[in-house]
Amino acid sequence: MKLESTKMFWLLIFSTILSMCRASIETDKVQCDPEQVHLAFGDRLTEMVVSWATPGECESRVQYGSGPWDMTTVVQATREMFTYSDGVKPPIYMYRALLNAWSPEFIVYGDLGIHSESLTNLKQEVLKGKYTALLHVGDFGYNLYDKIEPNESFKQYRYRFSMPNTDWPIPLNKMWYSIDIGPVHFLSYSTEVFFLEDKRYIESQRQWISVDLETANKNRHTTPWIVALGHRPMYCSNNDGDDCTKEDSLVKLGLEDIFYNNGVDVILQAHEHSYERLWPMYKSVVLAKNFTNPHAPVQIITGAAGNKHATWSAFRMDNRSLNSFGRLKVDNSSHLYWEQVAVFGGEVLDSIWITQESHGPFSHNTLPADQQDKIREQTEVDEQNIDKHNLRPKPETTGDTLTEKVSKAIKGADVRVIIGISFGAFVVLFLLIVCIVKSCSGRRVKSYRRWETLDYGKKFYSTVKNDDKEADDFEVDVTDGTTKLISTNID
């Protein structure tokens, strides 16, 4: 466990337990004072369990934080009645509350390139030791670029990197992954699948995301936040003609609904070499101009240049945002902090708190009527664009070459199976050769030899290459006057 997390636990032990008890109608406040307080680890080192007892039946919760003046997190406790076996002592009530004591902090950026002036400063920032992980949102190095075409192999990515819960080399139909870090479920998806000519991986990714987010929503009690990471944005207010500038953006058409319907809290994107933060929005409709309990994902682009400002853009920065990175800190189950920081000088260019007290799938049925009408109108347009761009589900093809398919088959097979198949193939080949040889032998030409005479009574054999026994086949031996038929099989 990190030093920061250890400090957090000790601060919790000495200064952050505060139980807020409320008496029921039958008991007074004294009956709800906590007694017999115990501390223990939870299922993970980032969790702490607080348990206690009260004489009376009460509703109770725990308020805690990193210090006595920072106890902003509240957790409800579960309650059980405890009875003594002697039947004499009155029952008491036991309580248990699970505290997530880890507030992970991340560095986030994209489109770093290989000649970035930011590298030295970013290394120094990382060496401070306070970050849990570094999240790179695509375009690792521009000298690794693979031209996108129908038979794209993405080898630079698949062989150079290894991702959680994924085979290596990364399969073409699994270039996405998810991982839980503290209170956050991170989901990394591919936006490149929308730009292949046959779009063959869109459906496999969509199905995987659906299953993954369905599972993540069942775990919101322990991992409340869901943060998605993808390279190309769904929306942007740049004027460079990229996909995110278009009403029929392929990435938006393919992913917006699934993220909205599954309650993704934050979407981190890059590709555009500018920085932009959007209001919570869905189907191009701004649902609120604040970040308190948003009814749609909050989208952030950490990346470059442009000169127009859309109505759904809460904040954007052009050239000044070059050489900047993001900091993401998950403070607790309901509060998340984001800031964009200049690499040189450390100036905070933008910052927000996102508060979400009701994590889970979003629904536009609870929105104001005018917003619902606009969403329905845009949904109809999106359906037409989905057909226009052929984004409906279709069978998946691997795209592997014959060599890659054979290589994968060999790697995935048992050694004994390979030996058995090889031996069987040898036996079949041997028998085939034997049959061919015997067949050829059966077709040898049957011919006849006959005696011929020459001068001085000499004779020799000549061969007739057919099966037609004419009179010519019978010769008279002039020496003794006998007739002979001499036949044989010869090659």
Buried (B, 14 or more C-beta within 10 A) or exposed (E): EBEBBEEBBEBBEEBBBBBEBEBEEEBEEEBBBBEEEEEEEBEBBBBBBBBBBBBBBBBBBBBBBBEEEEBEBBBEBEBEEEEEEEEEEEEBBBBBBBBBBBBBBBBBBBBBBEEBEBEEBBEEBEEEEBBBEEBBBBBBEEEEEEEEEEEBBBBBBBEEBEBEEBEEBBBBBBBBBBEBBBBBBBBBBBBBBBBBEEBBBBBBBBEBBEEBBEEBBEEBEBBBBBBBBBBBBBBBBBEBEBBBBBEBBBBBBBBBBBBBBBBBBBBBBBBBBBBBBBBBBBBBBBBBEEBEBBBBBBBBBBBBBBEEEBEBBBBBBBEEBBBBBBBBBBBBBBBBBBBBBBBEEEEEBBBBEBBBEEBEEBEBEEBEEEBBEBBEEBEEBBEEBBEEBEBEEEEBEEBBEEEBEEEBEEEEEEEEEEEEEEEEEEEEEEEEEEEEEEEEEEEEEEBBBBBEBEEEEEEEEEEBEEEEEEEEBEBEEEEEEEEEEEBEEEE
